[in-house]
Amino acid sequence: MANLHFELVTPEKLVRSDDVHMVVVPGTEGDFGVLAGHAPFMSTIRDAELSIYTSEGAEAEVITVQGGFAEVNEKGLTVLAEAVS
């Protein structure tokens, strides 16, 4: 299966840039999962945990994000967070 290109960015730096299997994003209207080939989409995000799955069946790597936006386009998923921890 194809991989999803994922970038996590804050105003200070590029936190992560990887090809992953799936990312579950904490949208303001609910969590949503993004896989390779996802339709174009944009959402604000809430303060919560973002889950990154590097491969199918892998355990999630969790990063706490605070506010921001998520954009899915033909290049992949970009999360622009106000802060991460």
PDB file with one MODEL, atoms N, CA, C and O in Angstrom:
MODEL        1
ATOM      1  N   MET A   1       0.842  -1.189   0.000  1.00  0.00           N
ATOM      2  CA  MET A   1       0.000   0.000   0.000  1.00  0.00           C
ATOM      3  C   MET A   1       0.880   1.243   0.000  1.00  0.00           C
ATOM      4  O   MET A   1       1.961   1.247   0.589  1.00  0.00           O
ATOM      5  N   ALA A   2       0.421   2.279  -0.652  1.00  0.00           N
ATOM      6  CA  ALA A   2       1.174   3.539  -0.730  1.00  0.00           C
ATOM      7  C   ALA A   2       1.252   4.208   0.635  1.00  0.00           C
ATOM      8  O   ALA A   2       0.382   4.027   1.488  1.00  0.00           O
ATOM      9  N   ASN A   3       2.302   4.974   0.817  1.00  0.00           N
ATOM     10  CA  ASN A   3       2.473   5.710   2.065  1.00  0.00           C
ATOM     11  C   ASN A   3       1.970   7.142   1.924  1.00  0.00           C
ATOM     12  O   ASN A   3       1.895   7.697   0.828  1.00  0.00           O
ATOM     13  N   LEU A   4       1.634   7.709   3.059  1.00  0.00           N
ATOM     14  CA  LEU A   4       1.161   9.085   3.151  1.00  0.00           C
ATOM     15  C   LEU A   4       2.330   9.968   3.563  1.00  0.00           C
ATOM     16  O   LEU A   4       3.011   9.670   4.544  1.00  0.00           O
ATOM     17  N   HIS A   5       2.574  11.051   2.827  1.00  0.00           N
ATOM     18  CA  HIS A   5       3.606  11.997   3.256  1.00  0.00           C
ATOM     19  C   HIS A   5       2.984  12.911   4.308  1.00  0.00           C
ATOM     20  O   HIS A   5       1.952  13.536   4.067  1.00  0.00           O
ATOM     21  N   PHE A   6       3.622  12.985   5.482  1.00  0.00           N
ATOM     22  CA  PHE A   6       3.099  13.725   6.621  1.00  0.00           C
ATOM     23  C   PHE A   6       4.127  14.741   7.109  1.00  0.00           C
ATOM     24  O   PHE A   6       5.302  14.422   7.291  1.00  0.00           O
ATOM     25  N   GLU A   7       3.662  15.968   7.315  1.00  0.00           N
ATOM     26  CA  GLU A   7       4.507  17.007   7.904  1.00  0.00           C
ATOM     27  C   GLU A   7       3.779  17.653   9.069  1.00  0.00           C
ATOM     28  O   GLU A   7       2.596  17.980   8.979  1.00  0.00           O
ATOM     29  N   LEU A   8       4.510  17.832  10.167  1.00  0.00           N
ATOM     30  CA  LEU A   8       4.010  18.517  11.356  1.00  0.00           C
ATOM     31  C   LEU A   8       4.890  19.737  11.558  1.00  0.00           C
ATOM     32  O   LEU A   8       6.104  19.620  11.726  1.00  0.00           O
ATOM     33  N   VAL A   9       4.267  20.914  11.540  1.00  0.00           N
ATOM     34  CA  VAL A   9       4.999  22.173  11.567  1.00  0.00           C
ATOM     35  C   VAL A   9       4.437  23.075  12.660  1.00  0.00           C
ATOM     36  O   VAL A   9       3.226  23.137  12.867  1.00  0.00           O
ATOM     37  N   THR A  10       5.344  23.783  13.365  1.00  0.00           N
ATOM     38  CA  THR A  10       4.951  24.835  14.305  1.00  0.00           C
ATOM     39  C   THR A  10       5.547  26.140  13.792  1.00  0.00           C
ATOM     40  O   THR A  10       6.346  26.121  12.856  1.00  0.00           O
ATOM     41  N   PRO A  11       5.175  27.272  14.384  1.00  0.00           N
ATOM     42  CA  PRO A  11       5.779  28.535  13.943  1.00  0.00           C
ATOM     43  C   PRO A  11       7.306  28.555  14.109  1.00  0.00           C
ATOM     44  O   PRO A  11       7.993  29.299  13.410  1.00  0.00           O
ATOM     45  N   GLU A  12       7.835  27.742  15.031  1.00  0.00           N
ATOM     46  CA  GLU A  12       9.262  27.740  15.294  1.00  0.00           C
ATOM     47  C   GLU A  12      10.066  26.828  14.380  1.00  0.00           C
ATOM     48  O   GLU A  12      11.197  27.149  14.015  1.00  0.00           O
ATOM     49  N   LYS A  13       9.465  25.654  13.999  1.00  0.00           N
ATOM     50  CA  LYS A  13      10.267  24.680  13.254  1.00  0.00           C
ATOM     51  C   LYS A  13       9.417  23.601  12.597  1.00  0.00           C
ATOM     52  O   LYS A  13       8.227  23.462  12.880  1.00  0.00           O
ATOM     53  N   LEU A  14      10.054  22.849  11.721  1.00  0.00           N
ATOM     54  CA  LEU A  14       9.485  21.635  11.157  1.00  0.00           C
ATOM     55  C   LEU A  14       9.733  20.538  12.186  1.00  0.00           C
ATOM     56  O   LEU A  14      10.881  20.175  12.440  1.00  0.00           O
ATOM     57  N   VAL A  15       8.669  20.012  12.777  1.00  0.00           N
ATOM     58  CA  VAL A  15       8.789  19.016  13.837  1.00  0.00           C
ATOM     59  C   VAL A  15       9.014  17.628  13.256  1.00  0.00           C
ATOM     60  O   VAL A  15       9.804  16.845  13.784  1.00  0.00           O
ATOM     61  N   ARG A  16       8.315  17.328  12.167  1.00  0.00           N
ATOM     62  CA  ARG A  16       8.414  15.993  11.587  1.00  0.00           C
ATOM     63  C   ARG A  16       8.050  16.025  10.113  1.00  0.00           C
ATOM     64  O   ARG A  16       7.134  16.742   9.710  1.00  0.00           O
ATOM     65  N   SER A  17       8.762  15.253   9.313  1.00  0.00           N
ATOM     66  CA  SER A  17       8.468  15.087   7.898  1.00  0.00           C
ATOM     67  C   SER A  17       8.799  13.641   7.548  1.00  0.00           C
ATOM     68  O   SER A  17       9.971  13.272   7.472  1.00  0.00           O
ATOM     69  N   ASP A  18       7.770  12.820   7.333  1.00  0.00           N
ATOM     70  CA  ASP A  18       7.935  11.369   7.131  1.00  0.00           C
ATOM     71  C   ASP A  18       6.900  10.855   6.151  1.00  0.00           C
ATOM     72  O   ASP A  18       5.895  11.507   5.866  1.00  0.00           O
ATOM     73  N   ASP A  19       7.179   9.665   5.645  1.00  0.00           N
ATOM     74  CA  ASP A  19       6.156   8.887   4.964  1.00  0.00           C
ATOM     75  C   ASP A  19       5.640   7.888   5.994  1.00  0.00           C
ATOM     76  O   ASP A  19       6.419   7.125   6.567  1.00  0.00           O
ATOM     77  N   VAL A  20       4.334   7.891   6.228  1.00  0.00           N
ATOM     78  CA  VAL A  20       3.717   7.051   7.253  1.00  0.00           C
ATOM     79  C   VAL A  20       2.526   6.308   6.649  1.00  0.00           C
ATOM     80  O   VAL A  20       2.139   6.556   5.507  1.00  0.00           O
ATOM     81  N   HIS A  21       1.954   5.399   7.426  1.00  0.00           N
ATOM     82  CA  HIS A  21       0.771   4.656   6.964  1.00  0.00           C
ATOM     83  C   HIS A  21      -0.507   5.475   7.155  1.00  0.00           C
ATOM     84  O   HIS A  21      -1.308   5.613   6.230  1.00  0.00           O
ATOM     85  N   MET A  22      -0.693   6.022   8.378  1.00  0.00           N
ATOM     86  CA  MET A  22      -1.923   6.755   8.690  1.00  0.00           C
ATOM     87  C   MET A  22      -1.673   7.728   9.836  1.00  0.00           C
ATOM     88  O   MET A  22      -0.827   7.495  10.699  1.00  0.00           O
ATOM     89  N   VAL A  23      -2.436   8.830   9.823  1.00  0.00           N
ATOM     90  CA  VAL A  23      -2.410   9.796  10.919  1.00  0.00           C
ATOM     91  C   VAL A  23      -3.858  10.056  11.330  1.00  0.00           C
ATOM     92  O   VAL A  23      -4.725  10.265  10.482  1.00  0.00           O
ATOM     93  N   VAL A  24      -4.107  10.039  12.643  1.00  0.00           N
ATOM     94  CA  VAL A  24      -5.429  10.394  13.168  1.00  0.00           C
ATOM     95  C   VAL A  24      -5.296  11.778  13.788  1.00  0.00           C
ATOM     96  O   VAL A  24      -4.536  11.984  14.734  1.00  0.00           O
ATOM     97  N   VAL A  25      -6.054  12.725  13.233  1.00  0.00           N
ATOM     98  CA  VAL A  25      -5.953  14.139  13.580  1.00  0.00           C
ATOM     99  C   VAL A  25      -7.146  14.547  14.456  1.00  0.00           C
ATOM    100  O   VAL A  25      -8.281  14.171  14.163  1.00  0.00           O
ATOM    101  N   PRO A  26      -6.896  15.314  15.530  1.00  0.00           N
ATOM    102  CA  PRO A  26      -7.997  15.779  16.386  1.00  0.00           C
ATOM    103  C   PRO A  26      -8.660  17.035  15.809  1.00  0.00           C
ATOM    104  O   PRO A  26      -8.326  18.151  16.209  1.00  0.00           O
ATOM    105  N   GLY A  27      -9.583  16.859  14.884  1.00  0.00           N
ATOM    106  CA  GLY A  27     -10.294  17.991  14.302  1.00  0.00           C
ATOM    107  C   GLY A  27     -11.242  18.624  15.311  1.00  0.00           C
ATOM    108  O   GLY A  27     -11.648  17.973  16.273  1.00  0.00           O
ATOM    109  N   THR A  28     -11.592  19.875  15.101  1.00  0.00           N
ATOM    110  CA  THR A  28     -12.499  20.545  16.032  1.00  0.00           C
ATOM    111  C   THR A  28     -13.894  19.928  16.021  1.00  0.00           C
ATOM    112  O   THR A  28     -14.635  20.059  16.995  1.00  0.00           O
ATOM    113  N   GLU A  29     -14.260  19.257  14.928  1.00  0.00           N
ATOM    114  CA  GLU A  29     -15.570  18.613  14.855  1.00  0.00           C
ATOM    115  C   GLU A  29     -15.466  17.100  14.997  1.00  0.00           C
ATOM    116  O   GLU A  29     -16.415  16.379  14.690  1.00  0.00           O
ATOM    117  N   GLY A  30     -14.325  16.622  15.458  1.00  0.00           N
ATOM    118  CA  GLY A  30     -14.120  15.193  15.668  1.00  0.00           C
ATOM    119  C   GLY A  30     -12.826  14.718  15.054  1.00  0.00           C
ATOM    120  O   GLY A  30     -12.279  15.357  14.155  1.00  0.00           O
ATOM    121  N   ASP A  31     -12.339  13.589  15.545  1.00  0.00           N
ATOM    122  CA  ASP A  31     -11.108  13.014  15.011  1.00  0.00           C
ATOM    123  C   ASP A  31     -11.345  12.492  13.599  1.00  0.00           C
ATOM    124  O   ASP A  31     -12.442  12.039  13.271  1.00  0.00           O
ATOM    125  N   PHE A  32     -10.300  12.559  12.761  1.00  0.00           N
ATOM    126  CA  PHE A  32     -10.392  11.975  11.428  1.00  0.00           C
ATOM    127  C   PHE A  32      -9.066  11.327  11.072  1.00  0.00           C
ATOM    128  O   PHE A  32      -7.995  11.840  11.397  1.00  0.00           O
ATOM    129  N   GLY A  33      -9.160  10.183  10.393  1.00  0.00           N
ATOM    130  CA  GLY A  33      -7.976   9.453   9.964  1.00  0.00           C
ATOM    131  C   GLY A  33      -7.651   9.788   8.524  1.00  0.00           C
ATOM    132  O   GLY A  33      -8.547   9.957   7.696  1.00  0.00           O
ATOM    133  N   VAL A  34      -6.346   9.884   8.225  1.00  0.00           N
ATOM    134  CA  VAL A  34      -5.901  10.194   6.875  1.00  0.00           C
ATOM    135  C   VAL A  34      -4.944   9.101   6.402  1.00  0.00           C
ATOM    136  O   VAL A  34      -3.937   8.814   7.048  1.00  0.00           O
ATOM    137  N   LEU A  35      -5.278   8.501   5.269  1.00  0.00           N
ATOM    138  CA  LEU A  35      -4.433   7.514   4.599  1.00  0.00           C
ATOM    139  C   LEU A  35      -4.001   8.083   3.252  1.00  0.00           C
ATOM    140  O   LEU A  35      -4.543   9.097   2.812  1.00  0.00           O
ATOM    141  N   ALA A  36      -3.045   7.457   2.598  1.00  0.00           N
ATOM    142  CA  ALA A  36      -2.639   7.872   1.254  1.00  0.00           C
ATOM    143  C   ALA A  36      -3.858   7.868   0.333  1.00  0.00           C
ATOM    144  O   ALA A  36      -4.691   6.965   0.411  1.00  0.00           O
ATOM    145  N   GLY A  37      -3.963   8.860  -0.528  1.00  0.00           N
ATOM    146  CA  GLY A  37      -5.071   8.936  -1.472  1.00  0.00           C
ATOM    147  C   GLY A  37      -6.325   9.592  -0.923  1.00  0.00           C
ATOM    148  O   GLY A  37      -7.353   9.618  -1.600  1.00  0.00           O
ATOM    149  N   HIS A  38      -6.260  10.128   0.301  1.00  0.00           N
ATOM    150  CA  HIS A  38      -7.422  10.793   0.907  1.00  0.00           C
ATOM    151  C   HIS A  38      -7.843  11.983   0.042  1.00  0.00           C
ATOM    152  O   HIS A  38      -6.997  12.644  -0.560  1.00  0.00           O
ATOM    153  N   ALA A  39      -9.117  12.247  -0.019  1.00  0.00           N
ATOM    154  CA  ALA A  39      -9.638  13.398  -0.758  1.00  0.00           C
ATOM    155  C   ALA A  39      -9.123  14.692  -0.130  1.00  0.00           C
ATOM    156  O   ALA A  39      -8.887  14.733   1.077  1.00  0.00           O
ATOM    157  N   PRO A  40      -8.943  15.757  -0.931  1.00  0.00           N
ATOM    158  CA  PRO A  40      -8.517  17.047  -0.371  1.00  0.00           C
ATOM    159  C   PRO A  40      -9.475  17.502   0.730  1.00  0.00           C
ATOM    160  O   PRO A  40     -10.692  17.351   0.622  1.00  0.00           O
ATOM    161  N   PHE A  41      -8.894  18.059   1.785  1.00  0.00           N
ATOM    162  CA  PHE A  41      -9.677  18.347   2.987  1.00  0.00           C
ATOM    163  C   PHE A  41      -8.914  19.368   3.814  1.00  0.00           C
ATOM    164  O   PHE A  41      -7.683  19.376   3.815  1.00  0.00           O
ATOM    165  N   MET A  42      -9.638  20.227   4.519  1.00  0.00           N
ATOM    166  CA  MET A  42      -8.999  21.174   5.424  1.00  0.00           C
ATOM    167  C   MET A  42      -9.850  21.276   6.682  1.00  0.00           C
ATOM    168  O   MET A  42     -11.079  21.275   6.614  1.00  0.00           O
ATOM    169  N   SER A  43      -9.179  21.365   7.842  1.00  0.00           N
ATOM    170  CA  SER A  43      -9.896  21.421   9.113  1.00  0.00           C
ATOM    171  C   SER A  43      -9.071  22.178  10.136  1.00  0.00           C
ATOM    172  O   SER A  43      -7.841  22.175  10.086  1.00  0.00           O
ATOM    173  N   THR A  44      -9.759  22.825  11.061  1.00  0.00           N
ATOM    174  CA  THR A  44      -9.072  23.348  12.240  1.00  0.00           C
ATOM    175  C   THR A  44      -8.884  22.169  13.184  1.00  0.00           C
ATOM    176  O   THR A  44      -9.619  21.184  13.115  1.00  0.00           O
ATOM    177  N   ILE A  45      -7.886  22.277  14.073  1.00  0.00           N
ATOM    178  CA  ILE A  45      -7.653  21.203  15.035  1.00  0.00           C
ATOM    179  C   ILE A  45      -7.768  21.731  16.454  1.00  0.00           C
ATOM    180  O   ILE A  45      -7.540  22.911  16.720  1.00  0.00           O
ATOM    181  N   ARG A  46      -8.127  20.832  17.355  1.00  0.00           N
ATOM    182  CA  ARG A  46      -8.280  21.198  18.758  1.00  0.00           C
ATOM    183  C   ARG A  46      -7.063  20.711  19.546  1.00  0.00           C
ATOM    184  O   ARG A  46      -6.271  19.912  19.047  1.00  0.00           O
ATOM    185  N   ASP A  47      -6.924  21.190  20.758  1.00  0.00           N
ATOM    186  CA  ASP A  47      -5.853  20.741  21.647  1.00  0.00           C
ATOM    187  C   ASP A  47      -6.130  19.290  22.027  1.00  0.00           C
ATOM    188  O   ASP A  47      -7.097  19.002  22.732  1.00  0.00           O
ATOM    189  N   ALA A  48      -5.288  18.388  21.564  1.00  0.00           N
ATOM    190  CA  ALA A  48      -5.484  16.955  21.841  1.00  0.00           C
ATOM    191  C   ALA A  48      -4.288  16.185  21.297  1.00  0.00           C
ATOM    192  O   ALA A  48      -3.283  16.771  20.895  1.00  0.00           O
ATOM    193  N   GLU A  49      -4.417  14.864  21.292  1.00  0.00           N
ATOM    194  CA  GLU A  49      -3.340  14.002  20.817  1.00  0.00           C
ATOM    195  C   GLU A  49      -3.526  13.641  19.350  1.00  0.00           C
ATOM    196  O   GLU A  49      -4.621  13.279  18.918  1.00  0.00           O
ATOM    197  N   LEU A  50      -2.441  13.745  18.595  1.00  0.00           N
ATOM    198  CA  LEU A  50      -2.370  13.336  17.205  1.00  0.00           C
ATOM    199  C   LEU A  50      -1.689  11.964  17.205  1.00  0.00           C
ATOM    200  O   LEU A  50      -0.644  11.800  17.834  1.00  0.00           O
ATOM    201  N   SER A  51      -2.265  10.978  16.509  1.00  0.00           N
ATOM    202  CA  SER A  51      -1.707   9.620  16.492  1.00  0.00           C
ATOM    203  C   SER A  51      -1.113   9.319  15.129  1.00  0.00           C
ATOM    204  O   SER A  51      -1.768   9.493  14.101  1.00  0.00           O
ATOM    205  N   ILE A  52       0.146   8.861  15.127  1.00  0.00           N
ATOM    206  CA  ILE A  52       0.874   8.566  13.895  1.00  0.00           C
ATOM    207  C   ILE A  52       1.167   7.074  13.851  1.00  0.00           C
ATOM    208  O   ILE A  52       1.777   6.525  14.769  1.00  0.00           O
ATOM    209  N   TYR A  53       0.729   6.420  12.777  1.00  0.00           N
ATOM    210  CA  TYR A  53       0.975   4.988  12.574  1.00  0.00           C
ATOM    211  C   TYR A  53       1.979   4.858  11.434  1.00  0.00           C
ATOM    212  O   TYR A  53       1.666   5.188  10.290  1.00  0.00           O
ATOM    213  N   THR A  54       3.179   4.379  11.739  1.00  0.00           N
ATOM    214  CA  THR A  54       4.232   4.304  10.722  1.00  0.00           C
ATOM    215  C   THR A  54       3.996   3.187   9.716  1.00  0.00           C
ATOM    216  O   THR A  54       4.455   3.268   8.577  1.00  0.00           O
ATOM    217  N   SER A  55       3.278   2.137  10.134  1.00  0.00           N
ATOM    218  CA  SER A  55       2.940   1.044   9.227  1.00  0.00           C
ATOM    219  C   SER A  55       1.618   0.425   9.675  1.00  0.00           C
ATOM    220  O   SER A  55       1.157   0.650  10.794  1.00  0.00           O
ATOM    221  N   GLU A  56       1.024  -0.355   8.785  1.00  0.00           N
ATOM    222  CA  GLU A  56      -0.245  -1.005   9.113  1.00  0.00           C
ATOM    223  C   GLU A  56      -0.027  -1.953  10.286  1.00  0.00           C
ATOM    224  O   GLU A  56       0.894  -2.769  10.264  1.00  0.00           O
ATOM    225  N   GLY A  57      -0.867  -1.850  11.302  1.00  0.00           N
ATOM    226  CA  GLY A  57      -0.760  -2.696  12.474  1.00  0.00           C
ATOM    227  C   GLY A  57       0.226  -2.209  13.523  1.00  0.00           C
ATOM    228  O   GLY A  57       0.340  -2.808  14.592  1.00  0.00           O
ATOM    229  N   ALA A  58       0.940  -1.131  13.229  1.00  0.00           N
ATOM    230  CA  ALA A  58       1.921  -0.588  14.182  1.00  0.00           C
ATOM    231  C   ALA A  58       1.214   0.105  15.341  1.00  0.00           C
ATOM    232  O   ALA A  58       0.072   0.547  15.218  1.00  0.00           O
ATOM    233  N   GLU A  59       1.909   0.189  16.458  1.00  0.00           N
ATOM    234  CA  GLU A  59       1.396   0.941  17.595  1.00  0.00           C
ATOM    235  C   GLU A  59       1.534   2.428  17.286  1.00  0.00           C
ATOM    236  O   GLU A  59       2.497   2.843  16.642  1.00  0.00           O
ATOM    237  N   ALA A  60       0.583   3.222  17.739  1.00  0.00           N
ATOM    238  CA  ALA A  60       0.577   4.656  17.442  1.00  0.00           C
ATOM    239  C   ALA A  60       1.657   5.398  18.215  1.00  0.00           C
ATOM    240  O   ALA A  60       1.901   5.126  19.391  1.00  0.00           O
ATOM    241  N   GLU A  61       2.299   6.341  17.533  1.00  0.00           N
ATOM    242  CA  GLU A  61       3.157   7.320  18.195  1.00  0.00           C
ATOM    243  C   GLU A  61       2.250   8.519  18.440  1.00  0.00           C
ATOM    244  O   GLU A  61       1.574   8.985  17.523  1.00  0.00           O
ATOM    245  N   VAL A  62       2.233   9.018  19.662  1.00  0.00           N
ATOM    246  CA  VAL A  62       1.301  10.083  20.023  1.00  0.00           C
ATOM    247  C   VAL A  62       2.057  11.379  20.288  1.00  0.00           C
ATOM    248  O   VAL A  62       3.043  11.401  21.025  1.00  0.00           O
ATOM    249  N   ILE A  63       1.578  12.460  19.672  1.00  0.00           N
ATOM    250  CA  ILE A  63       2.134  13.796  19.883  1.00  0.00           C
ATOM    251  C   ILE A  63       0.969  14.712  20.252  1.00  0.00           C
ATOM    252  O   ILE A  63      -0.048  14.733  19.560  1.00  0.00           O
ATOM    253  N   THR A  64       1.114  15.466  21.336  1.00  0.00           N
ATOM    254  CA  THR A  64       0.076  16.400  21.745  1.00  0.00           C
ATOM    255  C   THR A  64       0.230  17.695  20.953  1.00  0.00           C
ATOM    256  O   THR A  64       1.304  18.296  20.927  1.00  0.00           O
ATOM    257  N   VAL A  65      -0.855  18.116  20.307  1.00  0.00           N
ATOM    258  CA  VAL A  65      -0.853  19.357  19.534  1.00  0.00           C
ATOM    259  C   VAL A  65      -1.797  20.360  20.182  1.00  0.00           C
ATOM    260  O   VAL A  65      -2.771  19.992  20.839  1.00  0.00           O
ATOM    261  N   GLN A  66      -1.485  21.632  19.982  1.00  0.00           N
ATOM    262  CA  GLN A  66      -2.330  22.703  20.518  1.00  0.00           C
ATOM    263  C   GLN A  66      -2.746  23.607  19.369  1.00  0.00           C
ATOM    264  O   GLN A  66      -1.931  24.343  18.812  1.00  0.00           O
ATOM    265  N   GLY A  67      -4.014  23.541  19.026  1.00  0.00           N
ATOM    266  CA  GLY A  67      -4.599  24.411  18.010  1.00  0.00           C
ATOM    267  C   GLY A  67      -3.915  24.333  16.661  1.00  0.00           C
ATOM    268  O   GLY A  67      -2.853  23.725  16.529  1.00  0.00           O
ATOM    269  N   GLY A  68      -4.519  24.945  15.667  1.00  0.00           N
ATOM    270  CA  GLY A  68      -3.922  25.023  14.349  1.00  0.00           C
ATOM    271  C   GLY A  68      -4.850  24.525  13.261  1.00  0.00           C
ATOM    272  O   GLY A  68      -6.074  24.553  13.396  1.00  0.00           O
ATOM    273  N   PHE A  69      -4.235  24.065  12.171  1.00  0.00           N
ATOM    274  CA  PHE A  69      -4.958  23.626  10.981  1.00  0.00           C
ATOM    275  C   PHE A  69      -4.348  22.343  10.446  1.00  0.00           C
ATOM    276  O   PHE A  69      -3.170  22.062  10.664  1.00  0.00           O
ATOM    277  N   ALA A  70      -5.158  21.573   9.746  1.00  0.00           N
ATOM    278  CA  ALA A  70      -4.690  20.393   9.027  1.00  0.00           C
ATOM    279  C   ALA A  70      -5.158  20.520   7.589  1.00  0.00           C
ATOM    280  O   ALA A  70      -6.301  20.895   7.331  1.00  0.00           O
ATOM    281  N   GLU A  71      -4.269  20.205   6.654  1.00  0.00           N
ATOM    282  CA  GLU A  71      -4.628  20.239   5.239  1.00  0.00           C
ATOM    283  C   GLU A  71      -4.188  18.951   4.569  1.00  0.00           C
ATOM    284  O   GLU A  71      -3.035  18.534   4.687  1.00  0.00           O
ATOM    285  N   VAL A  72      -5.125  18.324   3.863  1.00  0.00           N
ATOM    286  CA  VAL A  72      -4.821  17.154   3.054  1.00  0.00           C
ATOM    287  C   VAL A  72      -4.918  17.588   1.600  1.00  0.00           C
ATOM    288  O   VAL A  72      -5.916  18.175   1.184  1.00  0.00           O
ATOM    289  N   ASN A  73      -3.878  17.297   0.831  1.00  0.00           N
ATOM    290  CA  ASN A  73      -3.910  17.571  -0.606  1.00  0.00           C
ATOM    291  C   ASN A  73      -3.209  16.434  -1.334  1.00  0.00           C
ATOM    292  O   ASN A  73      -2.868  15.424  -0.718  1.00  0.00           O
ATOM    293  N   GLU A  74      -2.987  16.587  -2.644  1.00  0.00           N
ATOM    294  CA  GLU A  74      -2.393  15.492  -3.422  1.00  0.00           C
ATOM    295  C   GLU A  74      -0.972  15.149  -2.969  1.00  0.00           C
ATOM    296  O   GLU A  74      -0.471  14.069  -3.282  1.00  0.00           O
ATOM    297  N   LYS A  75      -0.320  16.054  -2.240  1.00  0.00           N
ATOM    298  CA  LYS A  75       1.045  15.809  -1.755  1.00  0.00           C
ATOM    299  C   LYS A  75       1.069  15.090  -0.414  1.00  0.00           C
ATOM    300  O   LYS A  75       2.101  14.535  -0.037  1.00  0.00           O
ATOM    301  N   GLY A  76      -0.060  15.087   0.327  1.00  0.00           N
ATOM    302  CA  GLY A  76      -0.111  14.425   1.615  1.00  0.00           C
ATOM    303  C   GLY A  76      -0.835  15.255   2.659  1.00  0.00           C
ATOM    304  O   GLY A  76      -1.736  16.027   2.335  1.00  0.00           O
ATOM    305  N   LEU A  77      -0.433  15.090   3.919  1.00  0.00           N
ATOM    306  CA  LEU A  77      -1.058  15.768   5.058  1.00  0.00           C
ATOM    307  C   LEU A  77      -0.063  16.715   5.700  1.00  0.00           C
ATOM    308  O   LEU A  77       1.062  16.328   6.015  1.00  0.00           O
ATOM    309  N   THR A  78      -0.483  17.962   5.892  1.00  0.00           N
ATOM    310  CA  THR A  78       0.315  18.934   6.626  1.00  0.00           C
ATOM    311  C   THR A  78      -0.500  19.408   7.814  1.00  0.00           C
ATOM    312  O   THR A  78      -1.643  19.837   7.660  1.00  0.00           O
ATOM    313  N   VAL A  79       0.094  19.330   9.009  1.00  0.00           N
ATOM    314  CA  VAL A  79      -0.533  19.851  10.210  1.00  0.00           C
ATOM    315  C   VAL A  79       0.275  21.058  10.651  1.00  0.00           C
ATOM    316  O   VAL A  79       1.467  20.947  10.936  1.00  0.00           O
ATOM    317  N   LEU A  80      -0.382  22.216  10.706  1.00  0.00           N
ATOM    318  CA  LEU A  80       0.224  23.457  11.156  1.00  0.00           C
ATOM    319  C   LEU A  80      -0.295  23.704  12.559  1.00  0.00           C
ATOM    320  O   LEU A  80      -1.403  24.212  12.730  1.00  0.00           O
ATOM    321  N   ALA A  81       0.501  23.347  13.576  1.00  0.00           N
ATOM    322  CA  ALA A  81       0.064  23.447  14.966  1.00  0.00           C
ATOM    323  C   ALA A  81       0.660  24.687  15.622  1.00  0.00           C
ATOM    324  O   ALA A  81       1.776  25.097  15.304  1.00  0.00           O
ATOM    325  N   GLU A  82      -0.098  25.274  16.537  1.00  0.00           N
ATOM    326  CA  GLU A  82       0.404  26.412  17.295  1.00  0.00           C
ATOM    327  C   GLU A  82       1.559  25.994  18.190  1.00  0.00           C
ATOM    328  O   GLU A  82       2.516  26.747  18.371  1.00  0.00           O
ATOM    329  N   ALA A  83       1.471  24.772  18.758  1.00  0.00           N
ATOM    330  CA  ALA A  83       2.530  24.227  19.611  1.00  0.00           C
ATOM    331  C   ALA A  83       2.372  22.720  19.687  1.00  0.00           C
ATOM    332  O   ALA A  83       1.278  22.197  19.476  1.00  0.00           O
ATOM    333  N   VAL A  84       3.470  22.009  19.990  1.00  0.00           N
ATOM    334  CA  VAL A  84       3.435  20.562  20.208  1.00  0.00           C
ATOM    335  C   VAL A  84       4.187  20.228  21.496  1.00  0.00           C
ATOM    336  O   VAL A  84       5.066  20.972  21.930  1.00  0.00           O
ATOM    337  N   SER A  85       3.823  19.101  22.093  1.00  0.00           N
ATOM    338  CA  SER A  85       4.558  18.650  23.278  1.00  0.00           C
ATOM    339  C   SER A  85       4.579  17.137  23.324  1.00  0.00           C
ATOM    340  O   SER A  85       5.150  16.555  24.247  1.00  0.00           O
TER     341      SER A  85
ENDMDL
END
